[in-house]
Amino acid sequence: MSISAVMPTYARTDVVFDRGEGAWLYATDGRRFLDFGGGIAVTSLGHAHPHLVAALQEQAAKLWHCSNLYRIAGQEKVAARLVANSFADTVFFCNSGAEAMECAIKIARRFHQAQGAKDKFRVITARGAFHGRTLATISAGGQEKHLDGFAPKVDGFDQVAFGNLNETRAAITPQTAALVVEPIQGEGGIIPADPQYLQGLRQVADEFGLLLIFDEVQCGLGRTGKLFAYEWAGVTPDVMALAKGLGGGFPVGACLATERAAQFMTPGTHGSTFGGNPLAMSAASAVLDVMLADGFHDRTTRIADHFWTQLRPLVAKHSGVFAEVRGKGLMIGLKCKVPNGDVIARAMDNGLLAVAGGDNVIRLLPSLLIGEAEVDAAVAILDRTATELAA
Ligand SMILES: *Cc1c(COP(=O)(O)O)cnc(C)c1O
């Protein structure tokens, strides 16, 4: 047998990190890196943020887990704050983005079926979408590379072009229960939805009596300069999935919903052993302490503007390497003209971590607390990297 003890489902880079501080990661071989991957949009307040560390340490000494057989004070507190700061009336806690999306899909099916529409179960999703790696969410995402070898596809997902309202309308049948979209596609290559498209989806959902589900697992929680990306479009969904940034690195997912959408999610209809345990809630609560403080989003927007002001000329200067910069706030995609993997590998050699995305994009998803000096250092590394690649 030659399989590694860790199941080899990832193409991992040969580096081991053992310490992080703010925007920096320190490897066991003595190298340090500017972390603009953020563990794929997870460490949204950087590494070892003192407030998060203290919150988790304090909770760790008191109570880790007790199950959802009992009330959990941390859940009540975090849910109340998410409700107070969003469209939602109620929150289900889980452990990952895929689980948050599973909950969203279950809410949509049950919403219709509990009202007697037993044949309503289909969900319309967008091409290029990513909603997780469970059987249902790979079927929702519809990407061949994620479905290969895992047939049969879970039934009930119909894909249309991202951004296309006519196709969305045309795909609706009497079996359709919901529309699902990422307000900014993440894995697909940082592709923002047009505000008019999101507004149109809201109208279509209302016209046909469908639930509108936003997957903000990647674009949510402050990344775009507002707490939620949907705020930029001035529309609200009926259901929304969150995860990545919510625990600042601790695994937490959440599915938010209006009272109307979740009215049939009664005791026994859904559950999770670990979801929303006290340890996870202490992390999420500490993240919200920071993100809900006055001026947090303004600061993100200011630092993002500082970054974008340099990225636009950088892309123009290296037009043989970069095709465009796109995204919103600190959710940034650089579309490449050379293989994105080459740019990421070279940037890493130069001390900067970034993440690959679809459409030959490199994703920059740094800590929202990044400073100007760190942004400038990242831009300098990208500049050097592009110069080397062009040579
Ligand atoms: C990462 C991601 C998911 C899946 O989250 P996991 O925690 O990996 O299950 C779902 N939707 C979007 C938009 C994501 O970016």
PDBQT file of the ligand as one rigid body, heavy atoms in Angstrom, charges set to zero:
ROOT
HETATM    1  C1  LIG A 401     -16.620  27.277   0.658  1.00  0.00    +0.000 C 
HETATM    2  C2  LIG A 401     -18.004  27.431   0.171  1.00  0.00    +0.000 A 
HETATM    3  C3  LIG A 401     -19.006  26.498   0.487  1.00  0.00    +0.000 A 
HETATM    4  C4  LIG A 401     -18.725  25.214   1.229  1.00  0.00    +0.000 C 
HETATM    5  O1  LIG A 401     -18.231  25.432   2.500  1.00  0.00    +0.000 OA
HETATM    6  P1  LIG A 401     -17.555  24.220   3.317  1.00  0.00    +0.000 P 
HETATM    7  O2  LIG A 401     -17.335  24.812   4.667  1.00  0.00    +0.000 OA
HETATM    8  O3  LIG A 401     -16.308  23.849   2.599  1.00  0.00    +0.000 OA
HETATM    9  O4  LIG A 401     -18.539  23.110   3.327  1.00  0.00    +0.000 OA
HETATM   10  C5  LIG A 401     -20.288  26.753   0.066  1.00  0.00    +0.000 A 
HETATM   11  N1  LIG A 401     -20.586  27.866  -0.638  1.00  0.00    +0.000 NA
HETATM   12  C6  LIG A 401     -19.655  28.774  -0.959  1.00  0.00    +0.000 A 
HETATM   13  C7  LIG A 401     -20.049  30.004  -1.702  1.00  0.00    +0.000 C 
HETATM   14  C8  LIG A 401     -18.333  28.591  -0.578  1.00  0.00    +0.000 A 
HETATM   15  O5  LIG A 401     -17.400  29.470  -0.920  1.00  0.00    +0.000 OA
ENDROOT
TORSDOF 0
